[in-house]
Amino acid sequence: MSEKNIWYEAEIKALKQQLHTDRETHQKEIALVREDAQVQILLVEKRQKELTRINIGHQKLNGELQEKLSKYEDKAAYYRRKAVL
């Protein structure tokens, strides 16, 4: 085998080793990114549930306020008809 071939073989071996090392590193990074994404998804889902509960509470309160407003509007209309206001 010539010196050139020996050098090529050594270079190929080094590149294969580097490729293997890079692949392992990237696989570990991908696993970490996936884990982080799962955590973020869980946090978003938790926040969405909190906001849904808040929204439902606000809708209920809004309904109650609309009922009170309607009663006051009815009273105001009654007193206007009676010429009190």
TIZA-975484 format. One record per residue: chain; x, y, z of N, C-alpha, C in turn; residue number from 1. Coordinates in nm, 4 decimals, padded with zeros to 6 digits. Each point is the difference from the previous one (the first is absolute). Layout:
N
+--------+----------+----------+----------+----------+----------+----------+----------+----------+----------+-----+
| cadena |      n_X |      n_Y |      n_Z |     ca_X |     ca_Y |     ca_Z |      c_X |      c_Y |      c_Z | num |
+--------+----------+----------+----------+----------+----------+----------+----------+----------+----------+-----+
|      A |        X |        Y |        Z |        X |        Y |        Z |        X |        Y |        Z | NUM |
...
+--------+----------+----------+----------+----------+----------+----------+----------+----------+----------+-----+
! end
This chain:
85
+--------+----------+----------+----------+----------+----------+----------+----------+----------+----------+-----+
| cadena |      n_X |      n_Y |      n_Z |     ca_X |     ca_Y |     ca_Z |      c_X |      c_Y |      c_Z | num |
+--------+----------+----------+----------+----------+----------+----------+----------+----------+----------+-----+
|      A |  00.0855 | -00.1172 |  00.0000 | -00.0855 |  00.1172 |  00.0000 |  00.0903 |  00.1236 |  00.0000 |   1 |
|      A | -00.0370 |  00.0984 | -00.0779 |  00.0843 |  00.1194 | -00.0100 | -00.0275 |  00.0942 |  00.1162 |   2 |
|      A |  00.0906 |  00.0941 |  00.0151 | -00.0165 |  00.1000 |  00.1077 | -00.1287 |  00.0786 | -00.0189 |   3 |
|      A | -00.0316 |  00.0278 | -00.1250 | -00.1214 |  00.0756 | -00.0303 | -00.1234 | -00.0783 |  00.0453 |   4 |
|      A | -00.0024 | -00.1270 | -00.0308 | -00.1126 | -00.0848 |  00.0409 | -00.0096 | -00.0103 |  00.1517 |   5 |
|      A |  00.1120 | -00.0119 |  00.0650 |  00.0015 | -00.0064 |  00.1469 | -00.0561 |  00.1294 |  00.0578 |   6 |
|      A |  00.0431 |  00.1104 | -00.0583 | -00.0499 |  00.1299 |  00.0475 | -00.1512 |  00.0100 | -00.0216 |   7 |
|      A | -00.0489 | -00.0417 | -00.1196 | -00.1437 |  00.0026 | -00.0285 | -00.0779 | -00.0871 |  00.0974 |   8 |
|      A |  00.0519 | -00.1179 |  00.0254 | -00.0667 | -00.0916 |  00.0934 | -00.0071 |  00.0615 |  00.1395 |   9 |
|      A |  00.1092 |  00.0603 |  00.0431 |  00.0025 |  00.0644 |  00.1314 | -00.0985 |  00.1171 |  00.0037 |  10 |
|      A | -00.0043 |  00.0758 | -00.1072 | -00.0916 |  00.1149 | -00.0080 | -00.1453 | -00.0466 |  00.0010 |  11 |
|      A | -00.0282 | -00.1050 | -00.0744 | -00.1353 | -00.0565 | -00.0027 | -00.0397 | -00.0495 |  00.1384 |  12 |
|      A |  00.0921 | -00.0684 |  00.0660 | -00.0279 | -00.0505 |  00.1351 | -00.0272 |  00.1158 |  00.0963 |  13 |
|      A |  00.0805 |  00.1059 | -00.0090 | -00.0193 |  00.1164 |  00.0869 | -00.1339 |  00.0673 | -00.0281 |  14 |
|      A | -00.0353 |  00.0111 | -00.1280 | -00.1279 |  00.0620 | -00.0360 | -00.1181 | -00.0840 |  00.0469 |  15 |
|      A |  00.0111 | -00.1323 | -00.0123 | -00.1059 | -00.0878 |  00.0495 | -00.0166 |  00.0148 |  00.1512 |  16 |
|      A |  00.1128 |  00.0074 |  00.0705 | -00.0061 |  00.0171 |  00.1461 | -00.0642 |  00.1340 |  00.0352 |  17 |
|      A |  00.0373 |  00.1051 | -00.0727 | -00.0576 |  00.1322 |  00.0254 | -00.1495 | -00.0005 | -00.0296 |  18 |
|      A | -00.0383 | -00.0665 | -00.1084 | -00.1413 | -00.0106 | -00.0343 | -00.0765 | -00.0730 |  00.1100 |  19 |
|      A |  00.0572 | -00.1066 |  00.0507 | -00.0633 | -00.0758 |  00.1079 | -00.0147 |  00.0869 |  00.1251 |  20 |
|      A |  00.1065 |  00.0717 |  00.0340 | -00.0030 |  00.0883 |  00.1176 | -00.1048 |  00.1099 | -00.0183 |  21 |
|      A | -00.0022 |  00.0606 | -00.1188 | -00.0970 |  00.1055 | -00.0282 | -00.1424 | -00.0532 |  00.0087 |  22 |
|      A | -00.0226 | -00.1200 | -00.0523 | -00.1328 | -00.0595 |  00.0035 | -00.0454 | -00.0207 |  00.1447 |  23 |
|      A |  00.0879 | -00.0526 |  00.0825 | -00.0346 | -00.0211 |  00.1413 | -00.0318 |  00.1324 |  00.0687 |  24 |
|      A |  00.0821 |  00.1006 | -00.0288 | -00.0231 |  00.1324 |  00.0603 | -00.1355 |  00.0552 | -00.0428 |  25 |
|      A | -00.0297 | -00.0099 | -00.1288 | -00.1267 |  00.0522 | -00.0507 | -00.1190 | -00.0779 |  00.0547 |  26 |
|      A |  00.0160 | -00.1303 |  00.0150 | -00.1096 | -00.0797 |  00.0566 | -00.0279 |  00.0413 |  00.1440 |  27 |
|      A |  00.1037 |  00.0279 |  00.0753 | -00.0181 |  00.0461 |  00.1382 | -00.0669 |  00.1370 |  00.0019 |  28 |
|      A |  00.0414 |  00.0876 | -00.0911 | -00.0606 |  00.1330 | -00.0069 | -00.1467 | -00.0090 | -00.0399 |  29 |
|      A | -00.0305 | -00.0882 | -00.0943 | -00.1386 | -00.0188 | -00.0426 | -00.0844 | -00.0494 |  00.1166 |  30 |
|      A |  00.0526 | -00.0927 |  00.0773 | -00.0730 | -00.0512 |  00.1160 | -00.0280 |  00.1125 |  00.0993 |  31 |
|      A |  00.0982 |  00.0858 |  00.0228 | -00.0195 |  00.1120 |  00.0919 | -00.1037 |  00.0989 | -00.0535 |  32 |
|      A |  00.0046 |  00.0264 | -00.1293 | -00.0970 |  00.0920 | -00.0606 | -00.1405 | -00.0578 |  00.0098 |  33 |
|      A | -00.0131 | -00.1294 | -00.0253 | -00.1321 | -00.0643 |  00.0116 | -00.0520 |  00.0088 |  00.1429 |  34 |
|      A |  00.0872 | -00.0270 |  00.0956 | -00.0402 |  00.0070 |  00.1407 | -00.0448 |  00.1415 |  00.0350 |  35 |
|      A |  00.0768 |  00.0982 | -00.0438 | -00.0360 |  00.1394 |  00.0259 | -00.1334 |  00.0342 | -00.0664 |  36 |
|      A | -00.0212 | -00.0494 | -00.1206 | -00.1258 |  00.0259 | -00.0707 | -00.1174 | -00.0615 |  00.0757 |  37 |
|      A |  00.0195 | -00.1188 |  00.0536 | -00.1067 | -00.0646 |  00.0766 | -00.0328 |  00.0806 |  00.1253 |  38 |
|      A |  00.1019 |  00.0516 |  00.0650 | -00.0221 |  00.0833 |  00.1185 | -00.0772 |  00.1251 | -00.0390 |  39 |
|      A |  00.0411 |  00.0634 | -00.1091 | -00.0684 |  00.1207 | -00.0466 | -00.1456 | -00.0287 | -00.0354 |  40 |
|      A | -00.0250 | -00.1131 | -00.0636 | -00.1371 | -00.0372 | -00.0347 | -00.0836 | -00.0178 |  00.1263 |  41 |
|      A |  00.0563 | -00.0666 |  00.0992 | -00.0735 | -00.0201 |  00.1261 | -00.0304 |  00.1342 |  00.0674 |  42 |
|      A |  00.0969 |  00.0915 | -00.0026 | -00.0227 |  00.1323 |  00.0592 | -00.1082 |  00.0770 | -00.0755 |  43 |
|      A |  00.0022 | -00.0095 | -00.1315 | -00.1017 |  00.0687 | -00.0808 | -00.1377 | -00.0596 |  00.0278 |  44 |
|      A | -00.0077 | -00.1320 |  00.0083 | -00.1286 | -00.0648 |  00.0279 | -00.0516 |  00.0398 |  00.1376 |  45 |
|      A |  00.0892 |  00.0066 |  00.0977 | -00.0398 |  00.0407 |  00.1350 | -00.0522 |  00.1433 | -00.0012 |  46 |
|      A |  00.0707 |  00.0881 | -00.0693 | -00.0420 |  00.1403 | -00.0074 | -00.1322 |  00.0126 | -00.0746 |  47 |
|      A | -00.0181 | -00.0813 | -00.1037 | -00.1246 |  00.0031 | -00.0753 | -00.1179 | -00.0393 |  00.0899 |  48 |
|      A |  00.0203 | -00.1007 |  00.0839 | -00.1057 | -00.0417 |  00.0924 | -00.0312 |  00.1117 |  00.0990 |  49 |
|      A |  00.1044 |  00.0662 |  00.0514 | -00.0207 |  00.1113 |  00.0925 | -00.0795 |  00.1114 | -00.0674 |  50 |
|      A |  00.0382 |  00.0340 | -00.1217 | -00.0681 |  00.1071 | -00.0724 | -00.1436 | -00.0380 | -00.0340 |  51 |
|      A | -00.0233 | -00.1276 | -00.0280 | -00.1364 | -00.0455 | -00.0264 | -00.0862 |  00.0151 |  00.1246 |  52 |
|      A |  00.0560 | -00.0359 |  00.1161 | -00.0748 |  00.0164 |  00.1256 | -00.0299 |  00.1480 |  00.0253 |  53 |
|      A |  00.0986 |  00.0846 | -00.0229 | -00.0202 |  00.1440 |  00.0186 | -00.1076 |  00.0501 | -00.0951 |  54 |
|      A |  00.0061 | -00.0433 | -00.1257 | -00.0979 |  00.0425 | -00.0996 | -00.1412 | -00.0421 |  00.0406 |  55 |
|      A | -00.0152 | -00.1226 |  00.0447 | -00.1316 | -00.0489 |  00.0436 | -00.0505 |  00.0840 |  00.1176 |  56 |
|      A |  00.0895 |  00.0306 |  00.0932 | -00.0378 |  00.0850 |  00.1131 | -00.0428 |  00.1385 | -00.0454 |  57 |
|      A |  00.0711 |  00.0561 | -00.0958 | -00.0349 |  00.1322 | -00.0512 | -00.1337 | -00.0034 | -00.0746 |  58 |
|      A | -00.0233 | -00.1077 | -00.0740 | -00.1274 | -00.0122 | -00.0706 | -00.1161 | -00.0063 |  00.0990 |  59 |
|      A |  00.0187 | -00.0753 |  00.1081 | -00.1042 | -00.0113 |  00.1025 | -00.0241 |  00.1360 |  00.0650 |  60 |
|      A |  00.1083 |  00.0676 |  00.0359 | -00.0134 |  00.1320 |  00.0612 | -00.0664 |  00.0982 | -00.0954 |  61 |
|      A |  00.0385 | -00.0047 | -00.1274 | -00.0600 |  00.0874 | -00.0994 | -00.1506 | -00.0252 | -00.0097 |  62 |
|      A | -00.0395 | -00.1273 |  00.0024 | -00.1428 | -00.0342 | -00.0035 | -00.0737 |  00.0559 |  00.1202 |  63 |
|      A |  00.0602 | -00.0120 |  00.1181 | -00.0614 |  00.0530 |  00.1215 | -00.0121 |  00.1519 | -00.0081 |  64 |
|      A |  00.1034 |  00.0656 | -00.0497 | -00.0037 |  00.1457 | -00.0130 | -00.1052 |  00.0431 | -00.1027 |  65 |
|      A | -00.0142 | -00.0763 | -00.1074 | -00.1023 |  00.0310 | -00.0994 | -00.1397 | -00.0100 |  00.0619 |  66 |
|      A | -00.0213 | -00.1009 |  00.0852 | -00.1295 | -00.0147 |  00.0676 | -00.0270 |  00.1193 |  00.0907 |  67 |
|      A |  00.1022 |  00.0409 |  00.0784 | -00.0169 |  00.1159 |  00.0879 | -00.0279 |  00.1257 | -00.0809 |  68 |
|      A |  00.0728 |  00.0182 | -00.1080 | -00.0191 |  00.1166 | -00.0848 | -00.1420 |  00.0019 | -00.0559 |  69 |
|      A | -00.0463 | -00.1146 | -00.0424 | -00.1350 | -00.0105 | -00.0544 | -00.1036 |  00.0392 |  00.1047 |  70 |
|      A |  00.0219 | -00.0440 |  00.1240 | -00.0936 |  00.0358 |  00.1084 |  00.0011 |  00.1503 |  00.0243 |  71 |
|      A |  00.1181 |  00.0603 |  00.0004 |  00.0075 |  00.1451 |  00.0213 | -00.0615 |  00.0762 | -00.1170 |  72 |
|      A |  00.0196 | -00.0525 | -00.1207 | -00.0614 |  00.0652 | -00.1162 | -00.1521 | -00.0096 |  00.0091 |  73 |
|      A | -00.0494 | -00.1158 |  00.0466 | -00.1447 | -00.0152 |  00.0181 | -00.0517 |  00.0971 |  00.1051 |  74 |
|      A |  00.0731 |  00.0149 |  00.1108 | -00.0407 |  00.0941 |  00.1046 |  00.0010 |  00.1432 | -00.0532 |  75 |
|      A |  00.1026 |  00.0358 | -00.0748 |  00.0094 |  00.1349 | -00.0562 | -00.1166 |  00.0250 | -00.0950 |  76 |
|      A | -00.0328 | -00.0973 | -00.0818 | -00.1125 |  00.0151 | -00.0929 | -00.1302 |  00.0145 |  00.0777 |  77 |
|      A | -00.0167 | -00.0764 |  00.1074 | -00.1206 |  00.0082 |  00.0827 | -00.0127 |  00.1397 |  00.0606 |  78 |
|      A |  00.1078 |  00.0524 |  00.0556 | -00.0056 |  00.1320 |  00.0619 | -00.0186 |  00.1105 | -00.1038 |  79 |
|      A |  00.0516 | -00.0204 | -00.1199 | -00.0234 |  00.1000 | -00.1066 | -00.1476 |  00.0027 | -00.0368 |  80 |
|      A | -00.0588 | -00.1193 | -00.0072 | -00.1434 | -00.0053 | -00.0333 | -00.0844 |  00.0655 |  00.1094 |  81 |
|      A |  00.0449 | -00.0136 |  00.1203 | -00.0731 |  00.0603 |  00.1128 |  00.0357 |  00.1470 |  00.0165 |  82 |
|      A |  00.0892 |  00.0492 | -00.0855 |  00.0427 |  00.1401 | -00.0008 |  00.0753 |  00.0387 |  00.1259 |  83 |
|      A |  00.0639 | -00.0954 |  00.0611 |  00.0807 |  00.0298 |  00.1188 |  00.1349 |  00.0561 | -00.0441 |  84 |
|      A |  00.0540 | -00.0506 | -00.1080 |  00.1305 |  00.0481 | -00.0477 | -00.0173 |  00.0976 | -00.1129 |  85 |
+--------+----------+----------+----------+----------+----------+----------+----------+----------+----------+-----+
! end
